[in-house]
Amino acid sequence: MKRKYTHLSREERYNIKEMLDQRMSISDISRKLGRSKGAISIELKRNRERGKYMPCIAQLKYEKRIH
């Protein structure tokens, strides 16, 4: 049975940023958000700007992809 994927919300993206600022690991972030480690890792790789994760830019990129 396939799992249904839901996109990260704006709130989740800002939560990821807060947790990164607190030096939490990807494993801890994924556990807190109820997401897979892979989903968090992909989000971070896809949406880094100058080496930093920027949730506002991540959200804009997501909105651009779906429209």
C-alpha positions as CSV (number, residue, x, y, z in Angstrom):
1,M,0.0,0.0,0.0
2,K,1.4,3.4,-1.0
3,R,1.7,6.1,1.6
4,K,0.1,9.5,0.8
5,Y,2.6,12.3,0.8
6,T,1.6,15.7,2.1
7,H,3.7,18.7,1.4
8,L,5.3,20.6,4.3
9,S,3.3,23.5,5.5
10,R,4.5,27.0,6.0
11,E,4.3,26.4,9.7
12,E,6.4,23.2,9.5
13,R,9.1,25.1,7.5
14,Y,9.4,27.7,10.2
15,N,9.4,25.0,12.9
16,I,12.3,23.3,11.0
17,K,14.2,26.6,11.0
18,E,13.7,27.1,14.7
19,M,14.8,23.6,15.5
20,L,17.9,24.0,13.3
21,D,18.7,27.2,15.2
22,Q,18.5,25.1,18.4
23,R,21.0,22.7,16.8
24,M,18.5,19.8,16.7
25,S,19.4,16.8,14.5
26,I,17.4,15.9,11.4
27,S,16.3,12.8,13.3
28,D,15.0,14.9,16.2
29,I,13.3,17.3,13.8
30,S,11.6,14.5,11.9
31,R,10.4,12.9,15.1
32,K,8.9,16.2,16.4
33,L,7.1,16.9,13.2
34,G,6.0,13.3,12.5
35,R,7.9,13.4,9.1
36,S,10.5,11.0,7.7
37,K,14.1,11.9,8.0
38,G,14.3,11.8,4.2
39,A,11.6,14.4,3.8
40,I,13.4,16.8,6.2
41,S,16.7,16.1,4.5
42,I,15.3,16.7,1.0
43,E,13.7,19.9,2.2
44,L,17.0,21.2,3.6
45,K,19.0,20.2,0.5
46,R,16.5,21.7,-1.9
47,N,16.0,25.0,0.0
48,R,19.4,26.2,1.2
49,E,20.5,29.7,0.2
50,R,24.1,30.6,0.9
51,G,24.4,27.5,3.1
52,K,21.4,28.4,5.3
53,Y,17.9,27.1,5.3
54,M,15.4,29.9,4.7
55,P,11.8,28.9,5.3
56,C,10.4,32.0,3.5
57,I,12.3,31.2,0.3
58,A,11.4,27.5,0.7
59,Q,7.7,28.4,0.8
60,L,8.0,30.7,-2.2
61,K,9.8,28.0,-4.2
62,Y,7.1,25.5,-3.3
63,E,4.3,27.9,-4.3
64,K,6.1,28.6,-7.6
65,R,6.4,24.8,-8.3
66,I,2.7,24.1,-7.8
67,H,1.4,27.0,-9.8
